[in-house]
Amino acid sequence: MPVTQQQLSYLNAMGIPVWVGRDTVDSAIFETKADRSTVDSIAQQQSVTQLASPNQLPIQNNPIYQQAPSPQAPSSHTAQPPAFSTENLFNAIDQAAPVNQPQSASSIADSLKEKIEKTELIDSSSFDWQQLQQAVTDCQQCELYNKRTHVVFGEGKQNSTWMIIGDAPKEEEDTQGRPFMDRSGVLLDNMLTAIGLDRPSVYLANTLKCRPPNNRDPKKAESKTCYGYLKRQIQLVNPTLILIVGRIAAQHLLQTREPLARLRGRRHTIEELNIPVVVTYHPAYLLRQPRDKYKSWQDLKLAQSILAEVSGDQPKIQAQ
Ligand code: URA
């Protein structure tokens, strides 16, 4: 497809490098679900406006191959966004910048970047439990889907008073498709027992639904991409209190860089959800640092008292 000078200038302004060969753009660059981070990372890797054709990149360095959608057909309700083809992109550019109404390339670039971000994410905000679970099972919104054995959706009492949120599945959870199945899960069970709860009486979830390779920390972009699912889960459970375990989940959900030692021991609220939140150590950390268990116990007591205050009740000591 021929590329106009105007289209090229917007693509460049967006940081989208384009391989140009005799007046044509290599359309394969946009044939996959390339997202902005892919595009940015291509730009960083190449640092030039002319990108080698995908065929010229080694396969392991080529984000196009790493993000290629699997052949599995998307289920109808997950309504995959339209494929981001060259043609769609150029149509969007043409709509955004009619030839006789000149706008600055950078303002067009900003609006197109926003459009790409929006187009890429599945809107799960109105899903019921079944739809949400299906969407998560089918999800290919970030590269983690490539390596997962199972998604780890979350489990427990769907209308529980308590919701417990950790960071991401590890090997054991990836194998079993269930949250907190490793040694830290055993300690979590003990912590719950200590306050009169058990696994079936709470709802357990993670900020990420897929395991990051080698149990690395979730990337910001991954947490951000997955947040829509967690947010919908929180809305569906509608817990009276959320207990966040661990720094990574806490910093992501509370949008802060404060260390865990400063986040624990007080009440927070997740912006836009208006549900009280208590942060405590991740049980995996407590396994390594058992001397901090008493602080976690204080946090659990704090959570109980906030719950009592919010529900105008005494702390519940029986599993609900
Ligand atoms: N750690 C977590 O944060 N979540 C799990 O599901 C398992 C370990």
Boltz pocket constraint, residues with backbone or C-beta under 6 A from the ligand:
constraints:
  - pocket:
      binder: B
      contacts: [[A, 165], [A, 166], [A, 167], [A, 168], [A, 169], [A, 170], [A, 173], [A, 178], [A, 179], [A, 180], [A, 181], [A, 182], [A, 184], [A, 205], [A, 206], [A, 245], [A, 246]]
      max_distance: 6.0
